[in-house]
Amino acid sequence: EAIASGINFFAVARMNEAAVLRNAGIKSPILLFDDSRSYGADKYIDLDIRASVNSMEDAEYFSASAAACGEKLKVHIKVDTGMGRLGFLADGLTSMSGESPLSEKIKKISQLPNIEIEGIYSHFANADTKDKTHAMQQLAMFKKLAEELNTLPGIKPLLHIANSAAVMEIPDSHFDMVRPGIILYGLY
């Protein structure tokens, strides 16, 4: 149904969900949100799954693991703009001047062998609340990162932050992709 509706990229929380989609014949790209180092690059490459990179250690692990397979692994870098769960801290993205340390880290990851940065994403902590102050602060940080990335040669990832609430209520957050979740089940 999703493909018939025009969906061309999927995201899942667990590796078994990605495997179910692949086994059902879904050929579209799939991003795994889970703490991805539970699996080697071989599992991602075999199933053509994108890994989430939450730290420099993740990036180095996947680079080495993909090198052992003789392949490149597509990854999406997770940025913690305020969810407080996983991802690179958005240090320096609150000031409007200068390049953030995060941009430097992304630059270093882009230079690792056997890693291709396909996307960079964050997740709203509370875009579903009436008061959008925190969500707008998160969006401002993500926009600043997007501006910084535009100045880095060779780094042009897909950007995504919009969850269900943001799909409906924060159109400025739609960037290159959106990630409707609970609204797919008809829930607000």
N, C-alpha and C positions, 0 to 999 in steps of 0.2 A: 504493500500500500504506500509506503514511504517513497519508494522509487517511482511508482506511478504518479505520485504527487510532485515529483521533481527533485526529491532529495538526492544529492550526488556525493555526500560525504557523511559518514556515521561516526559516532563517538559512543563508547561504552565504558562502564565502570570496572568490569572484570574481564580477564582473558577468556574465561569460558563463554562469556557472551559474544566475544569477537569470533571465537571458534564456531559457535552456533550459526552466526551470520554467514561465515565462509562455507560451512557445511551445507547451508541452505542455498548456496549458489550466488550469494551477494558478492559482486566483483568490485564495488565502490570502495574507496579508501575508508579505513577505520582507524580512529584514534583511541588508544587505551588510556583512560585517566588514572588508573590504579598506580600505586607505587611500583613502577615498572621494573625495577632491578630484580624482581622475583624470578625473572626469566632472562635467559641469554638472548643475544641478538638473533641467534639461529631461529628461535621460536617466532620472533617478529617477522623475520625475513621469509620463513616458510609460509606463514599465513598472510604476508603482506600487510602487517599491522604497524601503525605508527606508535612509537613509544613516547611517553611523557618524560621530560627531563626536568627534575626538580632541584638539581644541585650540580656543581662542577664534578663531583664524584660520579653522579649518574652519567654525565656526558663522557667522562674518561672511560668508565666501565663499558658503555655502549660502543665507543670508538674501538676499544681493544677487542671486544667481543665480536663486533662486525668484521674487524680485520681478520680475526681467526676464521671467519666464514668466507673471506675474500669478497665481501659485498659491502655496499653502503646501506646504512639504516636511516630512514626518514624519521625525524623526531619533531616534536612540538615542545617548546620550552614553556614551562609553567611559571608564571610570575605571581607572587603573593602580594596583591595590592591592598589586602585587608581582610581576607577570609581567615587567615591564621591557621591554615591547615598544611598545605604543601607548596613548594615552589621557592624560587629565588626571591629574596626580599626586595622590595621596590625602593631600596635605599637611594636617596638622591633624587627621586622623582617628584618630591613635593616642592622643591625649589624650581623656579622657572629659568634659572641660568646655569650654564655649564652642562657638560655631559655627565650622566650618572655612572656610578661604578657598575651598574647592571649592564649598560651598553658595552663596557669593556669586557665583561664576562661573556656576553653574547658574541662579541668579536672573537674571543679566544675559542669558544665552542665552534664557531664557524670555520676555524682553522684546523680543527682536529680531523685527522684522516678518518674516512669511513663513516662520517656523520653528515647528513644533509638536514639543515634546519628548514623544515617545510612550513612550520607555523610557530606562533608565539601566542599564548593565551593567559587569561586570568579568569577569575570567577567572582561574581558579586556575592557578598556575604548576606545582604539583606535588601536586594532590589525589590522584594515583594512587600516591603513595608510602606505605609503611607508617606512617612518622612524619608525622602530620598537623599538626604544630606550625605550620608556615608557612601552611598552608591555613586553619587556625583563626584565625591573625592576620589574614589577608586577609578572612575572613568577618567578624571583629569590626569591621574598618574599614568594610566594606560595610554592616553593620547600623547602625553609627553614622551613616553617611550617610543611610540610610533613615529613621532617627529624625529627623535634621535636616530632611529633605525633608517630613516630616509636619507640620512647623511653618510651612512656606512656603505661603502661599495660592496656589491655582491650579496648583500643581505636584504632580500625582499620576501619575507615570509607572509603567509596568510595570518591575519590577525583576527582573534575572536575572544569575546568576553561575555556576550549576551546570552543569559540563561532565559528561562521561560518568562519571568517577570519583565526582564529587560526587552525581550522580543516585543512584548505588548506595550510597555510604558516608557522605554528609553531608546528611541530610535537612533540617537547619536551613537549608540553603542554597537550598532550592527556591523561595522567594519566589513571584513571579507566573508565572514560566515556567522551564523547564529546557531545556538544550541538549545532548541526547545526540548524540554524534558517532560515535566509533569503536565504541561498543557496538551501534550499529545494524547493524554488520557481524559481530556475534557475538564481538568481541574484548574482553577484560577491560581 
